[in-house]
Structure formats: C-alpha cells, structure tokens
Amino acid sequence: MLWYSIRYGVFKWKIIQGIYIPVHINYGYSVLRFIDNSEYEKSEITIIQNTLSNDDRILELGTGIGFVSAYCARQIGSDRVFTYEGNPEMKPLIDELYNKNNVTPDSTIALLGSSNGTKRFYKNGKNFLASSSDMITDEHPPLDIQEQSLNEVIANIKPTYFIMDIEGGEYDIFKIINFQSILKIQFELHPSVLKETQINFIFEKLKGANFIRSELFNYSNNFYFTRKDSQAPGS
C-alpha cells in the first residue's frame, strides 16, 4: 500500500482501455492492484468488446466507480447507457470519472427491486466498493436508499443489454425480473454470498426464458447469455 500511496499521490489517474480512472487509496489493496496492472474489470470489458452493438441500449446495475458505463458510453453514446448504483458514497467518484472522460451516461443513485419505495443498503467497511443490498457485515448501520421498480425501469428504458455486478444481490434480481426487451445479459456471480440453490435458480430462470450461455468466454464468475431467438454477437 505504501508504494500505491507514493505512486498515485503523484499520478492521480490510471488509463485502462482508453478510460481515465481516478485512483484513491481507500479503494483498498484488492482493487488497487487490479487497477495498477490494468486488469480492473478485464473480463467484463472483454465480453463487452466482443458483444456490444451500436444499436444496443444498456441497463447496468452496480455502477461502481463508473468505469464500465463510461467505456460503454464511449462505444455507443452516453444517451444509450443507463446505470444504477445503490451506494450514495460512490456518486462523487462516478461524477469525477465521467467528467474526466467527457461522458454523460444516465446515472441514478437507487436500488432496483420489486417496488417503488426504500430499501436497506449495507456498507462494507473493509471494501466500500463491495457494498450491497445484502448484509455482508453489520459493522456499519444500514442506509435507507430509494428503491425503484426494476420491471418498470426496463419497460421505460427498453434495454437490449443488461449488465449486473451487485455483490451478491443477483438472486434477488433474477427472482423478480421480467426480461422484456433484453436480449443480452452479462453478470458476475458471487458464490461466497449466494447459496448453491440460489445459483441454480438463476441458471434455470435464464434457461426458461430461452437464454443460452455463451461458451466463448471462460470466466469462473462472469457469465454472458443471449436470448435464443436473437442474433446477438456471441450467441
């Protein structure tokens, strides 16, 4: 951490895939090392590079610092990228990254769920980038965050490409989602948080909705699915 403190005390930004990333020591070692060696979100970006089309509309759950949504905005335009983040502490970082890269995705601080209202959100004290709507630790008191109806958002945005990295909340989303216009899905699973029965449920729901996993991308926890009747790349 001392080396990172010295290096990024002088050089405040790291460029990965043409996107400027603001580097802050409070990201923690597990994140900093991937940023430093340009491996940050590598599997997600690799999938996007091979599957994103100019006519896609993206709905992302879990903005994080804004890297993936900024990359997508550079490829297809900011007006086609919609992203939601549950942790309000991320907003300054998201704004900082977007401003530096001259992109303006539609970014909302809110959780998506079964209804409109409020929902508990839990901060991860050891890694605030890994905070979640599922309680990982009781180290900090939960926050009450605005919740919007997932299926109403999908109906309004009409996304074709759904991206999700929400630190264990995948099961709750797949329980309620109506895929509607979605033809492509990329998501990260967190088996350290989810039970095997919950993971099996996710894959069965995708199968029942005619989504097929692409074998082009061999990642342990990152998956890409396309709807069987679509002509999406990677299908």
N, C-alpha and C positions, 0 to 999 in steps of 0.2 A: 504493500500500500504506500510505503514511503516513496518508491520510485514513481508510482502513478501521481502522487501528490506533487512531486517535483516536475514531472513531465507536463502534466495538464494544469499545473499552476502557471506555466508559461504558454503552452499551446492549449487554448480553451476548446478547440473543435477538432473532431476527427471526421474525415470524409470516407464514407463507405457507400459504394455503388452510386457515387455522384451526389450523395446526400450529406450535408453537414449535420453532425450530431454534437450537441453541446455536452461536454464531459464534466461531470460533477463527482467529487469523491464520495458523496453519500449514496451513490448507486450501489456501492459495495463491491467487493472483490469479484464475486461470481459474475457480475455484469461487466465490470471494468475490463476484465481480462479478455472477454469476447469482443468488446469494442476496440481494445488496443490491438488485437491481432486480426481485426476486420472480419471476425466470424459472427458478429452480432446479427441475430435473426437470419442467418445464412440459409437455412432450409426453407423458411417462409419465402424469402426473396427468390431463391432458385425456382420454387414452384410457380411463383407469380411470373417470373421471366418467361416461363415455358407455357403458361396457360392464359395469361391476360390478353384480352382482345380490346381493340379500340372502342367497340360499342358496348363494352361491359359497364354496368353500374355496380359499385361496390358498397356493401354494408359490412363494416368492421366492428366487432365487439372486443373491447380491450385495446384502446388507443396506445397505452403505454406512454412513451415519450414522443410518439408521433412519427416514428421512422417509417413504418410500413405504409401508413396512409400518405405520407409525403412522397414516398417512392411511387406509389400508385398514381398520385396526382400528377407527378412529372410525366408519367407514361400516357395517361388518358385524359388529363384535365381535372382540375380541382372540383368542377361542378358535377363530376360523376363519382365522387368519393364521399361517403357518409360514415362517420366514425363516432363511437360512443365509449366513454371512459367513466368508470364508477368512482374513481378516487379524485376528489377535488384538488388534492395537493399536486396532481400532475398537470393542471392547467397552465401554470407558468412555464413549465418545461415544454409542453406542446406548443404554446404560443411562440416561445423562443426558437424552437426548431422550425416551425412553419415560416416565421418572419425571415429567418436567415436564408431559407431555401425558396422564398418567394412563391409559396403555395398557400392555398386557402381552402382546404377540404372543409366540408360541413361538419364541425366538431361539436359534440354535445357532452356535457358532464351529466350523466344519468345512467341508471341501470335499466336494462330491458328485461321485462318479465311478463307475468300473466295479466297485469292490470296497470292502471294509472294510479299513482299514489306515492308512497315512500317505502323504502326497504333498507334493512340493516346492511352496513358495509363495514368490513373488518380490516384494519390496517395491520400490516405485517411489520413489526418493529425492527426485525433484522434485515428485511429487504422490502422497502416500501413499494418497489416496482412489482412485487408479487402479492399485493393486497387483493382481497377477494370478497365476494358476497357470501362465501362460505367461511365460517370461523376456523382459521388455521391456528390462531393463538388468541388468548384473552389478555395479552399484555397491554393492549390499549382499549379504551372504551369504544364501542362501535359508533359509527356515524349513521344518521338517518339521511339517505340520499333519495333524490327524486327517482321514481320508477315510471317508465313509460311502457305501454303495451307493445311487446315485441311484434305481434302479428299485425297490429295497426301500423307500426313503423314500416314493416315490409310492404303492406298494402299501399302506403303512401309513396315510398321511395321506389318501389318496384326494382329491387336489386336483382342482378343476374349472378353476382359473385358474392358469396358470403364467407367472411374471414373471421375466425374467432380464436382468441387466446386470453382466457379469463381465469386462469389459475385454479381450475377445479370446478368452475361453475358450468361446465359443458353439459353435464347431465340435466341440470335444471332447465337449460335452454332447449335441449332436444326433447324433453318431456312435453313442451308446450308448442313448439314451433310448427307453423303451417308454412311449408316451403314456398307456396305460391309461385312467384316468378323466378325463383332461384334455380339455376342450372349447374352451378359450380360451388363446391364447398371446400374450403381449406381450414383445418382446425388443429390445435395442439391438445393432446390429452395429457392429463396429469394423474397417472396411476398411483402416485403416492397419496393422492387425496381421494380418488374415486375407488369404489368397490368394483370387483370383477363383474358383478351382476349389473352394475350401472354402465360399465363399458360395453358389455354385451347388449344391453338395451339400446345404446346409441347405434351400434352397428346394425342391429335388427331393424331399427326405425328407418335408417337410411336405405336398407335393402327393400323394405316395404314400400318406400317412396320411389323405387326404381333408380336409386343412386348406386353407382359402381365405383369401387376403389380403383384408382389408377396404380398400376404396378411400375410406372416409370420413376417413381420417387420412393426410395427405400430408406425412410427415416423411422426411427423407433417410436417416436411420439407425435410426429407430424403427418397428417393424412390429407389426401386430396381425392375428392369424389366428384363425379359428374353424373348428371341425370341421363339415364339410358337413352332417351329419345332425343337428346340434344346432340349438336355437332361440335361440342366444346373441345378445344385442344386438350390432349391428354386423355381423351375418353377411349 
